[in-house]
Amino acid sequence: DYKGQKLAEQIFQGIILVSAVIGFIYGYIAEQFGWTVYIVMAGFALSCLLTLPPWPMYRRNPLKWLPVQESGTEEKKAADRKPKRHAKS
């Protein structure tokens, strides 16, 4: 559903943003760019774990689909039609 997609996107972006800020600050203090990258990658992995599987919290508002229509009448109409022949030039 659309509300679940919006929630998943907000969670994903929030975790990425927080991990980037924390990683930058820690990497700056420790003077190691590698820690920044590791923290951002850990945030990315956590956000993927929380947002990619179809958790029940993302499926609370299912979409209402149209009912299935019988296709027998359409097949009959298509069978009654004669194939068009192209005029020879």
Backbone as JSON Lines, residues from 0, in Angstrom:
{"i":0,"aa":"D","n":[0.83,-1.18,0.0],"ca":[0.0,0.0,0.0],"c":[0.87,1.25,0.0]}
{"i":1,"aa":"Y","n":[0.27,2.35,-0.35],"ca":[1.04,3.59,-0.5],"c":[1.51,4.16,0.83]}
{"i":2,"aa":"K","n":[0.71,4.03,1.86],"ca":[1.12,4.53,3.18],"c":[2.3,3.72,3.71]}
{"i":3,"aa":"G","n":[2.29,2.43,3.49],"ca":[3.4,1.57,3.89],"c":[4.67,1.9,3.13]}
{"i":4,"aa":"Q","n":[4.54,2.21,1.83],"ca":[5.7,2.61,1.04],"c":[6.28,3.92,1.56]}
{"i":5,"aa":"K","n":[5.4,4.84,1.9],"ca":[5.86,6.13,2.43],"c":[6.57,5.93,3.77]}
{"i":6,"aa":"L","n":[6.02,5.1,4.63],"ca":[6.65,4.82,5.92],"c":[8.02,4.17,5.73]}
{"i":7,"aa":"A","n":[8.11,3.2,4.83],"ca":[9.38,2.52,4.58],"c":[10.41,3.51,4.04]}
{"i":8,"aa":"E","n":[10.0,4.4,3.17],"ca":[10.92,5.4,2.62],"c":[11.4,6.36,3.7]}
{"i":9,"aa":"Q","n":[10.51,6.77,4.59],"ca":[10.89,7.67,5.67],"c":[11.86,6.99,6.64]}
{"i":10,"aa":"I","n":[11.6,5.74,6.96],"ca":[12.5,5.0,7.86],"c":[13.86,4.84,7.19]}
{"i":11,"aa":"F","n":[13.87,4.47,5.93],"ca":[15.12,4.27,5.19],"c":[15.95,5.56,5.17]}
{"i":12,"aa":"Q","n":[15.32,6.67,4.79],"ca":[16.05,7.93,4.72],"c":[16.51,8.39,6.1]}
{"i":13,"aa":"G","n":[15.69,8.2,7.12],"ca":[16.06,8.6,8.47],"c":[17.27,7.85,8.98]}
{"i":14,"aa":"I","n":[17.28,6.54,8.78],"ca":[18.41,5.74,9.25],"c":[19.69,6.1,8.49]}
{"i":15,"aa":"I","n":[19.58,6.29,7.19],"ca":[20.75,6.67,6.39],"c":[21.28,8.03,6.85]}
{"i":16,"aa":"L","n":[20.39,8.98,7.07],"ca":[20.82,10.31,7.5],"c":[21.49,10.27,8.87]}
{"i":17,"aa":"V","n":[20.87,9.58,9.82],"ca":[21.44,9.5,11.17],"c":[22.79,8.78,11.14]}
{"i":18,"aa":"S","n":[22.88,7.69,10.41],"ca":[24.15,6.96,10.36],"c":[25.23,7.79,9.66]}
{"i":19,"aa":"A","n":[24.86,8.57,8.66],"ca":[25.84,9.42,7.98],"c":[26.37,10.5,8.92]}
{"i":20,"aa":"V","n":[25.48,11.12,9.69],"ca":[25.9,12.16,10.63],"c":[26.78,11.56,11.72]}
{"i":21,"aa":"I","n":[26.35,10.44,12.3],"ca":[27.14,9.79,13.35],"c":[28.48,9.33,12.79]}
{"i":22,"aa":"G","n":[28.47,8.75,11.61],"ca":[29.71,8.29,10.99],"c":[30.67,9.43,10.7]}
{"i":23,"aa":"F","n":[30.13,10.53,10.21],"ca":[30.99,11.68,9.92],"c":[31.61,12.23,11.2]}
{"i":24,"aa":"I","n":[30.79,12.39,12.23],"ca":[31.31,12.94,13.5],"c":[32.35,11.99,14.11]}
{"i":25,"aa":"Y","n":[32.04,10.7,14.16],"ca":[32.99,9.75,14.74],"c":[34.27,9.67,13.91]}
{"i":26,"aa":"G","n":[34.11,9.64,12.58],"ca":[35.29,9.59,11.72],"c":[36.14,10.84,11.84]}
{"i":27,"aa":"Y","n":[35.52,11.98,12.04],"ca":[36.25,13.24,12.21],"c":[37.02,13.25,13.53]}
{"i":28,"aa":"I","n":[36.35,12.78,14.58],"ca":[37.01,12.75,15.9],"c":[38.16,11.74,15.9]}
{"i":29,"aa":"A","n":[37.92,10.57,15.33],"ca":[38.95,9.52,15.31],"c":[39.98,9.74,14.21]}
{"i":30,"aa":"E","n":[39.7,10.69,13.31],"ca":[40.57,10.99,12.17],"c":[40.78,9.76,11.29]}
{"i":31,"aa":"Q","n":[39.72,8.99,11.12],"ca":[39.74,7.8,10.28],"c":[38.5,7.81,9.39]}
{"i":32,"aa":"F","n":[38.72,8.0,8.09],"ca":[37.61,8.01,7.15],"c":[36.96,6.63,7.03]}
{"i":33,"aa":"G","n":[37.73,5.6,7.28],"ca":[37.21,4.23,7.2],"c":[36.07,3.99,8.17]}
{"i":34,"aa":"W","n":[36.15,4.56,9.38],"ca":[35.05,4.41,10.34],"c":[33.78,5.08,9.84]}
{"i":35,"aa":"T","n":[33.93,6.18,9.15],"ca":[32.76,6.85,8.57],"c":[32.07,5.92,7.58]}
{"i":36,"aa":"V","n":[32.86,5.31,6.72],"ca":[32.31,4.4,5.71],"c":[31.66,3.19,6.37]}
{"i":37,"aa":"Y","n":[32.31,2.62,7.38],"ca":[31.75,1.45,8.07],"c":[30.43,1.77,8.76]}
{"i":38,"aa":"I","n":[30.35,2.91,9.38],"ca":[29.11,3.28,10.08],"c":[27.99,3.54,9.09]}
{"i":39,"aa":"V","n":[28.3,4.2,7.98],"ca":[27.27,4.43,6.96],"c":[26.82,3.11,6.34]}
{"i":40,"aa":"M","n":[27.75,2.19,6.09],"ca":[27.37,0.88,5.54],"c":[26.53,0.09,6.54]}
{"i":41,"aa":"A","n":[26.85,0.2,7.83],"ca":[26.03,-0.48,8.85],"c":[24.63,0.11,8.88]}
{"i":42,"aa":"G","n":[24.52,1.43,8.75],"ca":[23.21,2.07,8.69],"c":[22.42,1.64,7.47]}
{"i":43,"aa":"F","n":[23.12,1.51,6.35],"ca":[22.46,1.04,5.12],"c":[21.95,-0.39,5.29]}
{"i":44,"aa":"A","n":[22.77,-1.25,5.89],"ca":[22.36,-2.65,6.11],"c":[21.16,-2.71,7.05]}
{"i":45,"aa":"L","n":[21.2,-1.91,8.13],"ca":[20.07,-1.88,9.06],"c":[18.8,-1.38,8.39]}
{"i":46,"aa":"S","n":[18.92,-0.33,7.58],"ca":[17.74,0.21,6.91],"c":[17.19,-0.78,5.89]}
{"i":47,"aa":"C","n":[18.06,-1.51,5.21],"ca":[17.59,-2.54,4.28],"c":[16.86,-3.66,5.02]}
{"i":48,"aa":"L","n":[17.39,-4.05,6.16],"ca":[16.76,-5.1,6.96],"c":[15.38,-4.67,7.45]}
{"i":49,"aa":"L","n":[15.22,-3.39,7.76],"ca":[13.94,-2.91,8.29],"c":[12.93,-2.55,7.21]}
{"i":50,"aa":"T","n":[13.38,-2.24,6.0],"ca":[12.44,-1.73,5.0],"c":[12.2,-2.65,3.81]}
{"i":51,"aa":"L","n":[13.12,-3.54,3.47],"ca":[12.92,-4.37,2.28],"c":[11.95,-5.53,2.47]}
{"i":52,"aa":"P","n":[12.0,-6.29,3.57],"ca":[11.0,-7.36,3.72],"c":[9.59,-6.78,3.9]}
{"i":53,"aa":"P","n":[8.59,-7.53,3.48],"ca":[7.2,-7.03,3.61],"c":[6.68,-7.21,5.04]}
{"i":54,"aa":"W","n":[7.18,-6.43,5.98],"ca":[6.74,-6.5,7.36],"c":[5.27,-6.11,7.47]}
{"i":55,"aa":"P","n":[4.55,-6.64,8.46],"ca":[3.11,-6.32,8.61],"c":[2.83,-4.83,8.82]}
{"i":56,"aa":"M","n":[3.79,-4.09,9.38],"ca":[3.54,-2.67,9.61],"c":[3.45,-1.88,8.3]}
{"i":57,"aa":"Y","n":[3.94,-2.45,7.21],"ca":[3.85,-1.79,5.9],"c":[2.61,-2.23,5.12]}
{"i":58,"aa":"R","n":[1.87,-3.19,5.63],"ca":[0.71,-3.73,4.9],"c":[-0.6,-3.5,5.64]}
{"i":59,"aa":"R","n":[-0.71,-2.41,6.34],"ca":[-1.92,-2.13,7.13],"c":[-3.07,-1.58,6.29]}
{"i":60,"aa":"N","n":[-2.78,-0.97,5.15],"ca":[-3.8,-0.33,4.32],"c":[-3.76,-0.93,2.91]}
{"i":61,"aa":"P","n":[-4.29,-2.14,2.74],"ca":[-4.22,-2.77,1.41],"c":[-5.09,-2.03,0.39]}
{"i":62,"aa":"L","n":[-4.67,-2.1,-0.86],"ca":[-5.42,-1.47,-1.94],"c":[-6.63,-2.31,-2.3]}
{"i":63,"aa":"K","n":[-7.7,-1.66,-2.68],"ca":[-8.91,-2.37,-3.13],"c":[-8.85,-2.48,-4.65]}
{"i":64,"aa":"W","n":[-8.78,-3.72,-5.13],"ca":[-8.68,-3.97,-6.56],"c":[-10.06,-4.16,-7.16]}
{"i":65,"aa":"L","n":[-10.18,-3.97,-8.45],"ca":[-11.43,-4.22,-9.15],"c":[-11.7,-5.72,-9.19]}
{"i":66,"aa":"P","n":[-12.97,-6.11,-9.19],"ca":[-13.26,-7.55,-9.26],"c":[-12.88,-8.12,-10.63]}
{"i":67,"aa":"V","n":[-12.64,-9.42,-10.65],"ca":[-12.26,-10.1,-11.89],"c":[-13.47,-10.18,-12.8]}
{"i":68,"aa":"Q","n":[-13.28,-9.86,-14.08],"ca":[-14.38,-9.92,-15.05],"c":[-14.25,-11.19,-15.87]}
{"i":69,"aa":"E","n":[-15.39,-11.7,-16.27],"ca":[-15.4,-12.9,-17.1],"c":[-14.86,-12.55,-18.48]}
{"i":70,"aa":"S","n":[-14.01,-13.4,-19.03],"ca":[-13.4,-13.11,-20.32],"c":[-14.09,-13.87,-21.46]}
{"i":71,"aa":"G","n":[-15.11,-14.66,-21.19],"ca":[-15.79,-15.44,-22.22],"c":[-16.45,-14.58,-23.27]}
{"i":72,"aa":"T","n":[-17.05,-13.47,-22.9],"ca":[-17.72,-12.62,-23.88],"c":[-16.72,-11.93,-24.79]}
{"i":73,"aa":"E","n":[-15.58,-11.58,-24.29],"ca":[-14.56,-10.93,-25.12],"c":[-14.0,-11.91,-26.14]}
{"i":74,"aa":"E","n":[-13.8,-13.17,-25.74],"ca":[-13.28,-14.17,-26.66],"c":[-14.28,-14.45,-27.77]}
{"i":75,"aa":"K","n":[-15.55,-14.46,-27.44],"ca":[-16.58,-14.73,-28.43],"c":[-16.63,-13.6,-29.45]}
{"i":76,"aa":"K","n":[-16.56,-12.37,-28.98],"ca":[-16.58,-11.22,-29.9],"c":[-15.36,-11.25,-30.81]}
{"i":77,"aa":"A","n":[-14.22,-11.6,-30.28],"ca":[-13.0,-11.64,-31.08],"c":[-13.1,-12.76,-32.12]}
{"i":78,"aa":"A","n":[-13.73,-13.86,-31.8],"ca":[-13.86,-14.98,-32.74],"c":[-14.85,-14.65,-33.86]}
{"i":79,"aa":"D","n":[-15.85,-13.83,-33.59],"ca":[-16.84,-13.46,-34.61],"c":[-16.26,-12.51,-35.65]}
{"i":80,"aa":"R","n":[-15.24,-11.79,-35.32],"ca":[-14.66,-10.83,-36.25],"c":[-13.9,-11.56,-37.36]}
{"i":81,"aa":"K","n":[-14.01,-11.02,-38.55],"ca":[-13.27,-11.58,-39.67],"c":[-11.92,-10.88,-39.76]}
{"i":82,"aa":"P","n":[-10.9,-11.61,-40.11],"ca":[-9.58,-10.95,-40.24],"c":[-9.59,-9.97,-41.41]}
{"i":83,"aa":"K","n":[-8.94,-8.85,-41.21],"ca":[-8.88,-7.83,-42.27],"c":[-7.83,-8.23,-43.29]}
{"i":84,"aa":"R","n":[-8.21,-8.01,-44.53],"ca":[-7.26,-8.3,-45.6],"c":[-6.79,-6.97,-46.18]}
{"i":85,"aa":"H","n":[-5.54,-6.91,-46.43],"ca":[-4.97,-5.68,-46.98],"c":[-5.12,-5.7,-48.49]}
{"i":86,"aa":"A","n":[-5.4,-4.51,-49.01],"ca":[-5.55,-4.37,-50.45],"c":[-4.17,-4.5,-51.11]}
{"i":87,"aa":"K","n":[-4.15,-5.18,-52.27],"ca":[-2.9,-5.35,-52.97],"c":[-2.59,-4.07,-53.75]}
{"i":88,"aa":"S","n":[-1.33,-3.71,-53.77],"ca":[-0.95,-2.48,-54.45],"c":[-0.59,-2.75,-55.88]}
